[in-house]
Amino acid sequence: SGMSAAYVAGSAAVQAILDRNGALANKIGGAVRDVESLRCSVASPDEDVIATVDGLQRVTALYLEPGVMSRCGADRLAELVTE
């Protein structure tokens, strides 16, 4: 065949490749978990809205000061949360 190297199922070479790939997958998985475990909280200037996001910028917590919904209205509140 035109292949430069032949790998036999169950051979040491195949196992070495699988081991390297497994180690790499563990490192990548650990890095993703580290990013997901990060938390950052940001408050609006008046601290009526406090949003907490993870490293992937997903909202993990949202604090709304009592009465903020009636004071701001839906559009302004959406802007504050997004900011």
Secondary structure, 3 states (H helix, E strand, C coil): CCCCCCCCCCCHHHHHHHHHHHHHHHHHHHHHHHHHHCEEEEECCCCCEEEEEECCCCEEEEEECCCHHHHHCHHHHHHHHHC
